[in-house]
Amino acid sequence: MHNAQSFNAQLMKTDSENIIVVKSKKFALKAIKLYRFLIDEEREYVLSRQFLRSATSIGANVKEAIRGQSDADFGAKMNIALKEASETEYWLELMQESEYIPFEKGEETINDCRELIRILTAIVRSTFDKK
């Protein structure tokens, strides 16, 4: 696992080299595919919509944070991304436990989401520990 300093170094790289940018975008694309599955195969429209909104919001907030106007702006946006990741984890757990998502598919996606939560937590902590 990387430490917080290495995450901050990652933030200085281009988007294609930045761990959190790459992982949050990859997760958003996975979320879109899962959403399509839920709509097409399970005919589930309410939980899946909530999930899609929060899952794609993670990466959007990460991108906004990186282009932030100040350290405070950066920290606030990364914290929002963390909150969105936590919300996404909740929707995934609900859909898995209500059997809308097959266990294996749900477990893989939840693990990916929890990885984002760990990375974002480290970034947020290191950002606010500077102050």
Secondary structure, 3 states (H helix, E strand, C coil): CCCHHHHHHHHCCCHHHCHHHHHHHHHHHHHHHHHHHHHHCCCCCHHHHHHHHHHHHHHHHHHHHHCCCCHHHHHHHHHHHHHHHHHHHHHHHHHHHCCCCCHHHHHHHHHHHHHHHHHHHHHHHHHHHCC
